[in-house]
Amino acid sequence: MLNTNQKVKIFALNSSWDLAGEIAENIGIPLASCSVKRFSDGEIQINIEESIRGCEIFVIQSTSNPVNENLMELLIMVDALKRASAQTINVVIPYYGYARQDRKARSREPITAKLIANLLETAGADRVLTIDLHAPQIQGFFDIPVDQLVGVPILSDYFKQKGEDDLVVVAPDNGGVVRARKMAESLNIPIAFIDKRRPEPNVAEVMNIIGNIEGKKAVIIDDIIDTAGTIQLASRALKEKGAEKVYACCTHPVLSGAAIERIENSEVEELIVTNTISLSETKQIEKIKCLTVAPLLAEAIERVYHNLSISALFD
C-alpha cells in the first residue's frame, strides 16, 4: 500500500470521478486536488491545486461520451502536469475511445486510434494503462509503454459466484472468440459463437450459431456494448435455438442511442458490465449489474509505482 509520504499523486477528471475515488481508497491515499472549469465560450480550463514537482502522477479519465470533451480534458491535464514538472505522467484510460477506428476499412478513412496515441504522446504522457482495448494492436500505435489489463477474470468471477449449471460461453462474432475462450477456460465450460456480419457500422445480422446451446444457459461476452443491436439479435437467436436462459456481459458499457430500450426488450436475463464507463441514472436499470474494476487498477498502479511486473494481472 502506498502512503502520503511517497511522491505519488492520483488525479481524477470528469468522466471517472467515482472510479478514481474507489481506486484511491483501495490504494490508501486521497485524490490530489485539481479543478476543471469552462470559459464562457466552452474552452476547458484546468488548474492543479497543489505542488506536483518531481511526483509520479496517475491521471484517471475514460474517453467515453462526450468523447471529445473528455479527450480534450485529458490532453490539457497532461500538458498542465508536464509544465508543472511532474516526474512521470501515467495516463489511466479505463475505456479508450476511438479504438474501433484502428485501420482503414475503406478508402480515404482515418486511423483515429493512432491519432489519439500521437496526441497523448505529444501532450507528454509517459505511460498508458488501460483495460480491454477493442483492438489489441493499438498498443503498437504508441512509442511509450502501454499496459492493457483484461476484464474477463472479473466477469468470470461473477458467474463463478452465481453458481449456475449448464453454462456455455457465446462469442457474438468471429473476432470475439479469443475472449470467449478465455472465459470458457476460466469457468471450465464449452464455447459457441455466432456467425455475424455487419453491412454497415452499428448494424448487425446473425447468420448462424455454431456450437451446442440447446437447453443451456448462454453467456454472451463482448468487450463493448454500444447500441445493443447485436445483443438483442443474438439473445433472440439463442432462445430460438433452444437456450434456456441468456446472459450478456461486457467490459465497457457504452450503451448509446436506443441501447437501454433494446436491452429492456431483449431476451437477456441480466447484463453484467464494469464501471470503466460511469453509468448515468437513466442507464441504471434492473437488468444491468455493474462490477468495479477499481481493485484491479489500484493493484496495477501500485505495481507500476514499485517497478513490479503487472503481467500477472492479465490472467
Sequence and secondary structure as in RCSB ss.txt:
>XXXX:A:sequence
MLNTNQKVKIFALNSSWDLAGEIAENIGIPLASCSVKRFSDGEIQINIEESIRGCEIFVIQSTSNPVNENLMELL
IMVDALKRASAQTINVVIPYYGYARQDRKARSREPITAKLIANLLETAGADRVLTIDLHAPQIQGFFDIPVDQLV
GVPILSDYFKQKGEDDLVVVAPDNGGVVRARKMAESLNIPIAFIDKRRPEPNVAEVMNIIGNIEGKKAVIIDDII
DTAGTIQLASRALKEKGAEKVYACCTHPVLSGAAIERIENSEVEELIVTNTISLSETKQIEKIKCLTVAPLLAEA
IERVYHNLSISALFD
>XXXX:A:secstr
   TTSSEEEEE GGGHHHHHHHHHHHT     EEEEE TTS EEEEE S  TT EEEEE    SSHHHHHHHHH
HHHHHHHHTT SEEEEEESS TTTT  S SSTT   HHHHHHHHHHHHT  EEEEE  SSGGGGGG SS EEEE 
SHHHHHHHHHHHT SSEEEEESSGGGHHHHHHHHHHHT  EEEEEEEEEETTEEEEEEEES  TTSEEEEEEEEE
SS HHHHHHHHHHHHTT SEEEEEEEEE   TTHHHHHHTSS SEEEEETTS   GGG  TTEEEE  HHHHHHH
HHHHHTT   GGGG 
